[in-house]
Amino acid sequence: MNMERRDFIRTGLAAAVPAYVAASSAIRVGVIGCGGRGEAAAMNAMNAGKDVHIVAMGDIRLDRVQEKRAALKLKYPDQVDVTDDRCFKGFDAYKHVIEASQVLIIANAAKFHPMHLKAAIEAGRHVFVEKPHAIDPYGIQTVREACDLARQKGLCVQSGLQSRYHPGYQETMKRVHDGAIGDIVAIQETWLRPPYVMYERAPGLTEVEYQASNQYHFHWLCGDDVPQTLIHNLDRASWAMRGAAPVRAWGMAGRSTLKGYIYGDVFDHHAVVYEFANGVRIYAYCRTIDNCYNENSSLILGTKGRCDLLKLSIQGETNWRHPGPQSKANAYDLEHVALFDAIRSGKPLNAGEYMVRSTLIGLMGQFSCYSGKEVAWDQISNSRYFHAPKPEDVRADMEPPVKPGPDGSYPVFFTPGVSKVL
């Protein structure tokens, strides 16, 4: 794409797409990333109103774009209008999706989330961006800048950290904040599960394209499992702590079980302890190994009782359980309802504050696990470290930072106690 065309996308076209979209107008939505999460987020968006239309889609692989387009068209025949010339492939596909759309759904490899968010905001687009919002300190600085720019331009930025839109969680958390369990003394956050979202190597892909298509299993693309998976739990813990940031974290992690090329180079277990200035600690655990005990929970322990947030219950001096049908509400839909209501009303929504904070908490733990060292909040917040290469330098034909060994498996990239990451 030449400079004139790039300037048109980032400046000229932005002026032609108003931040406010009338309720009677179709809202043109583009999807960047056509894996399972991109497809699901597109459905969540269309569930937010009949005026929400998917008009452009992009991915590393064209076959994935076409597959998801067909699936979405079957379910939402009147809201999917993605012609062949608005199906894009490759690492530059995002530019064309931005050009064709008023609202962007960013749900591809998390390495690219900051760059694509910033490009969309510069072009005058509203954005829904999946978690994690960055995989390294360099990326989260870009996210912070993009969210600040969105505020200046009156654009919406919505986060894929959907827990905050669950009515049952909202009611339960309000009771915690109102003192139902007394003062918080500790929080346990756990997500233990088998390996997830694994793609076999498709023919005709370069090594970089394969890794990007199987992005959850390569550290330089997904950021590993603390920012990738446990970020939902850590966001809920941060919410419980009223937005306070931990002052330090230390963790231990490694690769004990997963073998074979499909698992890439990520760790398969993590444990992180976060400490706050008031002495409260978060004990956070995640694991992706088959045939093990599984659990997804957020447990808040207080001086007068405990809260099981995901079960919407409080026990202790106060005993309470959420009674209503809202306990089964779909927060994934509701976060999109909030986004598109804001777009229609011209009252911008910006989730940047907790997007940045919760992502940094995840990065703090992951980098402690990689290095085996204690990581301080100021250290992670002020770092400019990035997992090489920078997102803007990624090309299909480049040498990847991680390569398979003689047996086809990928060596683990980081070694606690040896690797230096900040």
LUMKE-391617 format. One record per residue (C-alpha): x negated, y negated, z negated. Coordinates in steps of 0.5 Angstrom, whole numbers, padded with zeros to 4 digits, always signed. Example, Ala and Ser with C-alpha at 12.3 -4.5 7.8 and 13.67 -1.06 7.14 Angstrom:
BEGIN
-0025+0009-0016-0027+0002-0014
! end
This chain:
BEGIN
+0000+0000+0000-0003-0007+0002-0004-0013-0002+0002-0017+0001+0007-0011+0000+0004-0010-0008+0006-0017-0009+0013-0017-0006+0014-0011-0011+0012-0015-0017+0014-0022-0016+0019-0023-0010+0023-0017-0011+0024-0019-0018+0027-0025-0017+0032-0022-0013+0034-0017-0018+0038-0020-0024+0037-0018-0031+0044-0019-0032+0048-0013-0028+0056-0015-0028+0060-0009-0030+0064-0009-0023+0057-0007-0020+0053-0001-0019+0047-0001-0023+0041+0002-0019+0037+0007-0023+0031+0010-0021+0027+0017-0024+0020+0017-0024+0018+0025-0026+0023+0030-0024+0022+0036-0029+0027+0038-0034+0026+0031-0038+0027+0027-0032+0033+0031-0030+0036+0031-0037+0035+0023-0038+0038+0022-0031+0045+0026-0033+0044+0022-0040+0044+0015-0036+0050+0017-0031+0054+0019-0038+0053+0012-0040+0058+0010-0034+0061+0011-0027+0057+0005-0025+0050+0008-0026+0048+0011-0020+0041+0015-0019+0038+0012-0012+0031+0014-0012+0027+0019-0015+0019+0021-0015+0015+0026-0017+0008+0029-0016+0011+0035-0012+0017+0033-0007+0020+0040-0008+0021+0038-0015+0025+0032-0013+0029+0035-0008+0031+0041-0013+0033+0036-0018+0037+0031-0013+0041+0037-0011+0042+0039-0018+0044+0032-0020+0049+0031-0014+0053+0038-0016+0054+0035-0023+0055+0028-0021+0057+0027-0014+0060+0020-0014+0054+0017-0018+0048+0021-0014+0046+0017-0008+0038+0019-0006+0037+0019+0001+0031+0023+0004+0028+0016+0005+0028+0015-0003+0025+0021-0005+0018+0020-0006+0012+0024-0008+0005+0023-0011+0001+0019-0016+0004+0012-0012+0011+0015-0012+0013+0010-0018+0011+0004-0014+0017+0006-0009+0022+0008-0014+0021+0001-0017+0022-0002-0011+0029+0001-0010+0031+0001-0017+0034-0004-0022+0033+0000-0028+0027+0006-0029+0027+0012-0032+0020+0014-0034+0020+0021-0036+0013+0024-0032+0006+0026-0035+0006+0021-0041-0001+0019-0039+0002+0014-0034+0008+0012-0038+0004+0005-0040+0002+0004-0033+0009+0005-0030+0012+0001-0036+0008-0005-0035+0009-0005-0027+0017-0004-0028+0017-0010-0033+0012-0014-0028+0017-0013-0022+0023-0015-0027+0026-0008-0028+0030-0005-0034+0026+0001-0037+0028+0007-0041+0021+0010-0042+0021+0017-0045+0016+0019-0051+0010+0019-0052+0010+0012-0050+0002+0013-0050-0003+0018-0051-0009+0014-0053-0010+0007-0056-0012+0004-0049-0005+0006-0047-0001+0003-0053-0004-0003-0052-0001-0003-0045+0005-0001-0048+0005-0007-0053+0004-0012-0048+0009-0010-0043+0014-0010-0049+0012-0017-0050+0013-0019-0043+0020-0016-0043+0022-0020-0048+0019-0026-0045+0023-0024-0038+0030-0022-0042+0029-0015-0040+0031-0009-0043+0026-0003-0046+0029+0003-0049+0025+0009-0052+0026+0016-0052+0026+0017-0059+0033+0018-0060+0034+0020-0067+0035+0013-0069+0042+0013-0064+0045+0019-0068+0051+0017-0072+0050+0022-0077+0042+0021-0078+0044+0013-0079+0049+0015-0084+0045+0019-0088+0039+0015-0087+0043+0009-0090+0044+0013-0096+0037+0014-0097+0035+0007-0096+0041+0005-0101+0038+0009-0107+0041+0016-0106+0035+0020-0107+0031+0015-0111+0024+0012-0109+0021+0016-0104+0015+0020-0106+0014+0025-0100+0016+0027-0094+0015+0034-0090+0016+0034-0082+0016+0040-0079+0016+0043-0072+0014+0050-0071+0016+0053-0064+0014+0058-0058+0010+0055-0052+0014+0051-0048+0015+0048-0041+0010+0052-0037+0009+0052-0030+0006+0057-0026+0001+0055-0021+0004+0053-0014+0001+0054-0007-0002+0048-0004-0004+0044-0010-0010+0041-0012-0013+0042-0019-0011+0035-0021-0004+0036-0018-0003+0043-0021-0005+0040-0028+0000+0034-0027+0005+0039-0025+0004+0043-0032+0002+0037-0036+0005+0039-0043-0002+0043-0043-0007+0038-0042-0010+0033-0047-0011+0028-0042-0004+0028-0039+0000+0029-0045-0004+0027-0051-0003+0034-0055+0003+0036-0059+0003+0031-0065+0004+0025-0060+0008+0030-0055+0013+0034-0060+0012+0031-0067+0013+0024-0065+0020+0025-0066+0019+0027-0074+0014+0022-0075+0019+0017-0072+0024+0019-0077+0019+0019-0083+0017+0012-0081+0025+0010-0081+0025+0013-0088+0019+0008-0090+0023+0002-0087+0017+0001-0082+0011+0001-0086+0005+0004-0083+0001+0009-0086-0006+0007-0088-0010+0013-0087-0009+0020-0084-0013+0027-0084-0012+0033-0081-0014+0040-0078-0012+0044-0072-0015+0048-0067-0013+0054-0062-0012+0060-0065-0008+0065-0060-0006+0062-0053-0010+0065-0048-0009+0064-0040-0010+0059-0035-0002+0057-0036-0004+0054-0043-0009+0049-0041-0013+0046-0046-0009+0044-0052-0009+0046-0059-0004+0051-0061-0003+0049-0069-0004+0042-0072-0003+0040-0080-0004+0032-0081-0003+0029-0088-0001+0021-0088-0002+0017-0094+0001+0010-0095-0001+0004-0099+0004+0006-0104+0002+0013-0105+0007+0016-0101+0005+0022-0097+0008+0025-0090+0006+0032-0089+0007+0034-0082+0006+0040-0078+0007+0043-0071+0005+0049-0068+0007+0053-0061+0005+0060-0062+0010+0066-0060+0013+0071-0065+0012+0066-0071+0017+0063-0076+0020+0057-0073+0023+0051-0076+0025+0044-0074+0026+0039-0080+0025+0033-0083+0025+0033-0091+0025+0027-0095+0023+0028-0103+0025+0022-0108+0025+0021-0115+0033+0023-0116+0034+0028-0110+0032+0030-0103+0035+0029-0096+0035+0034-0091+0036+0029-0085+0037+0034-0080+0042+0038-0084+0045+0031-0086+0045+0033-0093+0043+0030-0100+0042+0034-0106+0040+0032-0113+0043+0027-0118+0048+0025-0111+0050+0031-0107+0053+0029-0101+0054+0032-0094+0056+0029-0087+0063+0030-0087+0065+0028-0080+0065+0030-0072+0059+0025-0071+0055+0030-0074+0055+0033-0067+0054+0027-0063+0049+0027-0057+0044+0022-0059+0041+0023-0052+0047+0020-0049+0048+0014-0054+0041+0011-0053+0043+0010-0046+0050+0008-0047+0046+0002-0052+0041+0001-0046+0047+0000-0040+0051-0004-0045+0045-0009-0046+0044-0009-0039+0051-0011-0037+0052-0016-0043+0046-0019-0041+0043-0019-0048+0037-0015-0048+0035-0009-0052+0028-0008-0054+0025-0002-0058+0018-0004-0057+0017-0005-0065+0018+0002-0067+0016+0005-0060+0009+0002-0061+0009+0004-0069+0011+0011-0068+0007+0013-0062+0001+0010-0066+0002+0014-0072+0002+0020-0068-0004+0018-0064-0007+0017-0071-0006+0024-0073-0008+0027-0067-0015+0024-0066-0016+0026-0074-0015+0033-0072-0019+0032-0066-0025+0029-0069-0024+0033-0076-0025+0026-0079-0021+0021-0083-0017+0016-0079-0015+0009-0081-0009+0005-0079-0013-0001-0077-0018+0004-0073-0013+0007-0069-0009+0000-0068-0016-0004-0066-0019+0002-0061-0019+0001-0054-0021+0009-0053-0018+0013-0047-0018+0020-0045-0021+0019-0038-0020+0018-0033-0016+0011-0034-0009+0012-0031-0010+0008-0025-0016+0012-0023-0012+0018-0022-0012+0021-0015-0010+0028-0012-0017+0030-0010-0021+0027-0016-0025+0032-0020-0021+0033-0026-0024+0032-0033-0022+0039-0035-0024+0045-0031-0022+0053-0031-0028+0057-0033-0030+0064-0030-0024+0068-0032-0019+0062-0030-0017+0060-0037-0019+0053-0039-0024+0051-0045-0022+0047-0051-0024+0040-0050-0025+0038-0057-0028+0041-0063-0027+0038-0070-0033+0036-0074-0037+0035-0067-0032+0031-0062-0033+0023-0063-0026+0020-0060-0026+0013-0063
! end
